[in-house]
């Protein structure tokens, strides 16, 4: 039998590994492995697991419509595959390449070692526009465009399935996850297609202007990010649907909608641009891109807890964090701001604050998350530090204080000028004082970075991307040289 190992590609449409397995003529086992060790990682959460479970149920419905069903196994991937091979014989494993966290990188290497020893071929297809073992970015954009424009693979009409039993889908508590009452987005391909259709038909018209603010962004961004992260729809499907909608709105003479769709398409490009960074340097979640910046954090557990819970004393920052805790989503500009406040103003270790955000994001995508965490923390050594003023951001993005009042009801009684700076109000509110003076903290952060950059050692080449964690080359020695990060996207470019 041929195994189709589903990971972050939970669909039957535009699915190269499934198509290849069906074309083999052998019985096919559609397999998803719930790995308890994966859910024990610092970036995993119950809200992500809930979205996954709903997406797997939708995938199972799609498979059943084609004569098959999803088989779920719980355990270590190598052990699961070893047992299946011993009991039924595996002719080949078909999967998409995964650019995940360091844990999944190590898991995939262990699976390849086992498969090689067992004589089981592993066929991996590209999941999206991130290339494995890429030696140069020259021509990357053109290759990405060609891949996105290529014909989509149809879902198989029928699947001859290897009849094996499935484990019950575990409950979050079964794998050590705490209950999460988050009002997150529902999972599943059908939900993703509904969002895509609605965005391109109506919701996306004010996208360009609306994406910067958390309130309007929640309505007018596509909200496809968790579906792209788990692959309930393919990036190519989103790209081609957007291109078709662009043509319709151009024919209708709606220039504003055309511009918004152009912006959306550019963000699909940046989606893969950042995943390529993690593909090239899988250790980005663990070490500063420039080693000199390891000296900056001065970690404080109490500050981390206050920031994570929306109790910094800066109303707009706290409203964003409370909204994220409650909904599992935040627009990109505000993600950048809360990360920058943690790293610059509070001097928190980006690895710990980054893990907090990863757990809170239903749409956690390691390839976007960790390069962005480092960019917004100023640890790349090349990007200009963005030190956001938390009061100015609130005045710019929530001038009437509606978003703040919704998420910080203890400030609802304050007049608008004071809802952004309650410490200036004559009447005290049941709200914490700022952890630090944001203006003094910003000056101190700029001074620390300036001192680092003036040090002659800063100009010396940073550690090579080659590193003991290795590259993603399958079983090959590490030979990739360090490449300087590309220029960062304009603020908001990753709002999908």
C-alpha positions in Angstrom: 0.0 0.0 0.0 1.0 3.6 -0.5 0.6 6.0 2.4 -0.4 9.6 1.9 0.9 11.3 5.0 -1.2 14.4 5.6 0.4 17.1 7.7 -0.2 20.8 6.8 -2.2 20.0 3.6 -5.6 18.9 4.8 -7.5 18.8 1.5 -8.0 16.4 -1.5 -7.9 19.2 -4.1 -4.6 20.4 -5.6 -2.8 17.7 -3.7 0.2 16.2 -5.5 1.0 13.4 -3.0 -2.6 12.2 -3.1 -2.7 12.3 -6.9 0.6 10.4 -7.1 -0.5 7.7 -4.7 -3.8 7.2 -6.6 -1.8 7.0 -9.9 0.4 4.2 -8.5 -2.5 1.8 -8.8 -1.9 0.4 -5.3 -4.3 0.7 -2.4 -3.9 4.0 -0.7 -3.9 4.8 3.1 -4.8 8.4 3.9 -3.0 8.9 7.2 -2.8 11.6 9.8 -0.6 11.1 12.8 -1.4 12.9 16.0 1.9 13.2 17.7 1.7 13.9 21.4 5.3 15.3 21.5 4.3 17.9 18.9 1.5 19.2 21.1 3.9 19.3 24.1 6.0 22.0 22.3 6.1 25.6 23.6 4.4 26.9 20.4 1.3 24.5 20.5 -2.1 25.2 22.0 -5.6 23.9 22.3 -7.0 26.5 19.9 -4.7 25.2 17.2 -5.7 21.6 18.0 -9.4 22.5 17.8 -9.0 24.0 14.4 -7.0 21.0 13.3 -9.7 18.5 14.6 -12.4 20.3 12.6 -10.2 20.4 9.5 -9.5 16.7 9.8 -13.2 16.0 10.1 -13.8 17.9 6.9 -11.0 16.1 5.2 -12.5 12.8 6.2 -15.8 13.8 4.6 -14.1 14.6 1.4 -12.3 11.3 1.4 -15.5 9.4 2.1 -17.1 11.0 -0.9 -14.4 9.3 -3.0 -14.6 5.9 -1.4 -11.9 6.3 1.3 -11.6 7.7 4.7 -9.0 9.3 6.9 -7.1 7.0 9.2 -5.8 8.7 12.4 -3.1 7.1 14.4 -1.8 8.5 17.7 1.9 8.2 18.6 5.4 8.9 17.5 5.6 9.1 13.7 8.5 6.7 13.3 6.9 4.1 15.5 3.5 4.5 13.7 5.1 4.0 10.3 7.3 1.2 11.5 4.3 -0.7 12.9 2.3 -0.1 9.7 5.2 -1.4 7.6 5.6 -4.5 9.8 1.9 -5.4 9.7 0.9 -4.4 6.2 3.9 -3.4 4.2 4.4 0.1 2.9 5.3 0.5 -0.8 5.9 4.2 -0.6 5.2 7.3 1.5 3.8 10.4 -0.3 3.8 13.7 1.5 4.3 17.4 1.1 7.5 19.1 2.2 6.9 20.8 5.6 8.6 24.0 6.7 7.6 23.8 10.3 9.3 24.4 13.7 12.5 22.8 14.8 10.6 19.8 16.4 9.0 18.9 13.0 12.3 19.4 11.3 13.8 16.8 13.6 10.8 14.5 13.2 11.1 14.6 9.4 14.8 13.7 9.5 14.0 10.8 11.8 11.3 9.5 9.4 13.7 9.8 6.5 16.4 7.8 8.4 13.9 5.1 9.2 12.5 5.0 5.7 16.0 4.7 4.2 16.9 1.8 6.6 13.5 0.1 5.9 13.8 0.5 2.1 10.6 2.6 1.9 10.8 5.4 -0.7 9.6 8.8 0.5 8.2 11.1 -2.2 7.9 14.7 -1.1 6.2 17.4 -3.2 6.4 21.1 -2.8 3.6 22.5 -0.6 3.8 26.1 -1.8 6.4 28.5 -3.1 9.3 27.6 -0.7 12.1 25.6 -2.3 14.1 23.0 -0.4 18.0 23.2 -0.7 17.8 26.6 -2.4 21.3 27.9 -3.2 20.3 31.2 -4.6 17.3 33.5 -4.5 18.0 34.6 -8.1 14.8 34.1 -10.1 12.8 33.2 -7.0 9.9 35.5 -7.7 9.5 34.3 -11.3 9.6 30.7 -10.2 6.9 31.4 -7.6 4.7 33.2 -10.1 5.0 30.2 -12.5 4.1 27.8 -9.8 1.1 29.8 -8.8 -0.1 30.0 -12.4 0.3 26.3 -13.1 -2.9 24.3 -13.4 -4.4 23.0 -10.2 -4.5 19.3 -9.7 -8.1 18.0 -9.6 -9.3 15.9 -6.6 -9.3 12.2 -7.5 -12.7 10.9 -8.6 -12.2 7.7 -6.6 -9.7 6.2 -4.2 -9.0 2.5 -3.7 -8.2 2.4 0.0 -6.2 0.0 2.2 -8.7 -1.1 4.9 -7.1 -0.3 8.2 -8.6 0.7 11.5 -8.3 4.2 12.8 -7.6 5.4 16.4 -10.2 7.7 17.9 -9.4 11.3 17.5 -8.0 12.3 20.9 -9.5 15.1 23.0 -7.2 18.0 23.9 -6.8 16.7 27.5 -5.6 13.3 26.2 -2.5 14.9 24.8 -1.9 17.4 27.6 -3.6 20.5 26.3 -5.5 22.7 28.6 -9.1 23.8 27.8 -9.2 26.9 25.6 -12.4 28.9 25.5 -11.1 31.0 22.6 -13.8 32.1 20.1 -11.5 31.2 17.3 -12.3 30.7 13.6 -13.8 27.3 12.7 -11.7 24.9 10.7 -12.3 22.9 7.5 -12.0 23.4 3.8 -15.7 24.4 3.4 -15.2 27.2 5.8 -12.0 28.3 4.0 -13.7 28.3 0.6 -16.6 30.4 2.1 -14.1 32.9 3.4 -12.3 33.1 0.1 -15.5 33.6 -1.9 -16.9 36.3 0.5 -13.6 38.2 0.5 -13.3 38.3 -3.2 -17.0 39.1 -3.7 -17.6 41.8 -1.1 -15.5 41.9 2.1 -12.2 42.7 0.3 -13.2 46.0 -1.3 -11.8 48.2 1.5 -9.0 45.8 2.3 -6.1 48.2 1.5 -7.4 50.8 4.0 -8.9 48.5 6.5 -6.1 46.1 7.2 -4.1 48.4 9.5 -6.6 48.6 12.3 -7.6 45.7 14.4 -11.4 46.3 14.2 -11.7 46.9 10.5 -9.0 44.3 9.7 -11.0 41.6 11.5 -13.9 42.2 9.0 -12.1 43.1 5.8 -9.0 40.9 5.8 -9.5 37.6 4.1 -9.1 35.6 7.4 -7.7 32.8 5.3 -4.5 32.6 7.3 -5.4 29.5 9.4 -6.6 27.7 6.3 -3.4 28.4 4.5 -1.4 27.4 7.6 -3.0 23.9 7.7 -3.6 23.7 3.9 -7.4 23.3 3.8 -7.0 25.3 0.7 -3.8 25.6 -1.4 -2.0 28.8 -1.9 -2.4 28.3 -5.6 -6.1 28.0 -5.2 -6.2 31.4 -3.4 -3.9 33.0 -6.0 -5.9 31.8 -9.0 -9.2 32.7 -7.4 -7.9 36.2 -6.7 -6.6 36.6 -10.2 -10.0 35.6 -11.6 -11.8 38.0 -9.2 -9.4 40.8 -10.2 -10.4 40.4 -13.8 -14.1 40.5 -13.0 -13.7 43.7 -11.0 -11.5 45.2 -13.7 -14.1 44.4 -16.3 -16.8 46.0 -14.0 -14.7 49.2 -13.6 -14.2 48.8 -9.9 -10.6 50.2 -9.6 -10.7 50.2 -5.8 -11.5 46.5 -5.6 -8.8 45.8 -8.2 -6.2 47.6 -6.1 -7.3 45.6 -3.0 -6.9 42.3 -4.8 -3.5 43.4 -6.1 -2.5 44.0 -2.4 -3.9 40.6 -1.4 -1.9 38.8 -4.2 1.3 40.6 -3.1 0.7 39.3 0.4 0.5 35.7 -0.9 3.9 36.3 -2.4 5.3 37.6 0.9 3.7 34.6 2.6 6.1 32.3 0.8 9.0 34.7 0.9 9.1 34.4 4.7 8.6 30.7 4.8 11.6 30.4 2.5 13.6 32.2 5.2 12.8 29.4 7.7 13.3 26.7 5.1 16.8 28.1 4.6 17.6 28.5 8.3 15.5 26.2 10.4 17.1 27.3 13.6 15.5 30.8 13.5 13.2 30.1 16.4 16.2 29.3 18.6 19.0 31.9 18.0 19.3 35.5 16.9 20.1 35.9 13.3 22.9 38.2 14.3 24.7 36.8 17.4 25.5 40.2 18.9 21.8 40.7 19.8 21.8 37.8 22.2 23.0 40.3 24.8 19.9 42.5 24.6 17.1 40.7 26.5 16.8 41.1 30.2 14.0 38.7 30.8 11.4 39.3 33.5 8.7 36.6 34.1 6.3 39.1 35.7 6.5 41.4 32.7 6.0 38.5 30.4 2.8 37.5 32.2 1.5 41.0 32.3 2.2 41.5 28.6 0.6 38.2 27.7 -2.5 38.9 29.7 -3.0 42.4 28.5 -1.9 44.2 31.7 1.0 46.3 30.6 -0.8 49.6 31.4 -0.7 50.7 27.7 -4.4 50.5 26.7 -4.0 49.9 23.0 -1.4 47.2 23.5 -3.5 45.5 26.2 -6.6 45.7 24.1 -4.8 43.9 21.3 -3.5 41.2 23.6 -6.9 40.6 25.2 -8.5 40.5 21.8 -5.9 38.0 20.6 -6.4 35.9 23.8 -10.2 35.8 23.2 -10.3 35.4 19.4 -7.0 33.8 18.2 -6.5 36.5 15.6 -4.9 39.9 15.3 -4.1 42.0 12.2 -0.5 42.0 11.1 0.4 45.6 12.1 -0.8 45.0 15.6 1.1 41.7 15.8 4.2 43.6 14.9 3.5 46.2 17.5 2.8 43.9 20.4 6.0 41.9 19.6 8.1 45.1 19.4 6.7 46.4 22.7 7.7 43.1 24.3 11.2 43.2 22.9 12.1 46.8 23.0 10.1 48.4 25.8 9.9 45.4 28.1 13.2 43.8 27.1 11.7 40.3 27.0 13.4 37.4 25.4 11.9 37.2 21.9 12.0 33.3 22.2 9.6 33.4 25.1 7.3 36.2 24.0 7.4 34.7 20.5 6.2 31.3 21.9 3.4 33.0 23.7 2.2 34.6 20.5 2.6 31.3 18.6 0.3 29.6 21.1 -2.3 32.4 20.8 -2.4 32.5 17.0 -4.9 30.0 15.6 -3.1 30.6 12.3 0.4 30.0 13.6 2.7 29.5 10.7 6.3 28.9 11.8 7.8 30.1 8.5 6.2 33.5 8.9 6.1 33.7 12.6 9.8 33.3 13.6 11.4 35.5 10.9 8.8 38.2 11.8 9.5 37.8 15.5 13.2 38.4 14.9 12.5 41.3 12.5 10.2 43.0 15.0 12.7 42.4 17.8 15.6 44.0 16.0 17.8 40.9 16.1 18.6 40.5 12.4 21.4 43.1 12.4 20.2 44.4 9.0 16.7 45.7 9.3 15.9 49.1 10.7 14.4 48.7 14.2 10.7 49.6 14.4 10.1 50.9 17.9 6.4 51.6 18.0 4.9 54.3 20.3 2.0 52.4 21.9 0.0 55.6 22.5 0.4 56.9 19.0 -0.6 53.6 17.5 -3.8 53.7 19.5 -4.5 57.2 18.4 -3.8 56.3 14.8 -5.7 53.0 14.6 -8.4 53.5 17.2 -8.9 57.3 17.5 -12.3 57.1 19.2 -11.1 54.4 21.6 -13.9 51.9 20.6 -11.6 49.0 20.3 -10.0 49.8 23.7 -13.3 50.2 25.4 -14.5 46.9 24.0 -11.6 44.9 25.4 -10.8 47.1 28.4 -14.2 47.7 30.0 -12.5 49.2 33.1 -11.6 52.2 30.9 -15.0 52.5 29.2 -16.0 55.5 31.4 -13.0 57.6 30.5 -13.3 60.4 28.0 -11.6 59.7 24.7 -8.5 61.7 25.2 -7.8 59.7 28.4 -8.7 56.3 27.2 -5.4 56.2 25.4 -3.4 57.6 28.4 -5.4 56.8 31.6 -2.5 57.7 33.8 -3.3 61.3 32.9 -6.9 61.2 34.0 -7.9 62.9 37.3 -10.1 60.0 38.2 -8.2 56.7 38.8 -9.4 53.7 36.9 -9.2 50.0 38.0 -6.4 49.5 35.5 -2.7 49.0 36.1 -0.1 51.7 35.8 2.3 51.3 32.9 5.0 48.7 33.6 7.6 51.3 32.3 7.6 54.8 30.8 7.2 54.0 27.1 9.2 57.0 26.0 12.1 56.3 28.3 12.1 52.6 27.4 12.1 53.5 23.7 15.1 55.8 24.2 17.0 53.1 26.1 16.3 50.5 23.4 17.5 52.8 20.7 20.7 53.5 22.7 21.4 49.8 23.3 21.0 49.0 19.6 23.1 52.0 18.5 25.9 50.9 20.9 25.8 47.4 19.4 25.9 48.6 15.8 28.8 50.9 16.5 30.8 48.1 17.9 33.4 47.0 15.2 32.5 43.4 16.0 28.9 44.1 14.6 30.3 44.4 11.1 32.0 41.0 11.2 30.0 38.3 9.4 27.3 36.8 11.6 27.4 33.1 12.3 26.8 31.0 9.2 23.4 29.7 8.6 25.2 26.4 8.8 24.7 25.4 12.4 24.4 22.4 14.5 20.7 22.2 13.9 21.4 21.7 10.2 19.7 22.8 7.1 16.7 21.1 5.6 18.7 19.2 3.0 17.6 15.6 3.4 20.5 13.8 5.0 23.2 15.9 3.4 26.0 17.8 5.2 25.3 21.5 5.9 26.7 23.6 3.1 24.4 26.6 3.0 26.1 29.9 3.4 24.5 32.7 5.3 22.4 35.0 3.1 21.4 38.5 4.3 17.7 38.8 4.9 15.8 40.5 2.1 14.3 44.0 2.9 11.3 43.7 5.2 7.8 44.1 3.7 6.0 47.4 4.2 3.9 47.5 7.4 0.9 45.3 7.0 2.1 43.3 4.1 1.4 40.0 5.7 -2.2 40.6 6.5 -4.0 37.8 4.8 
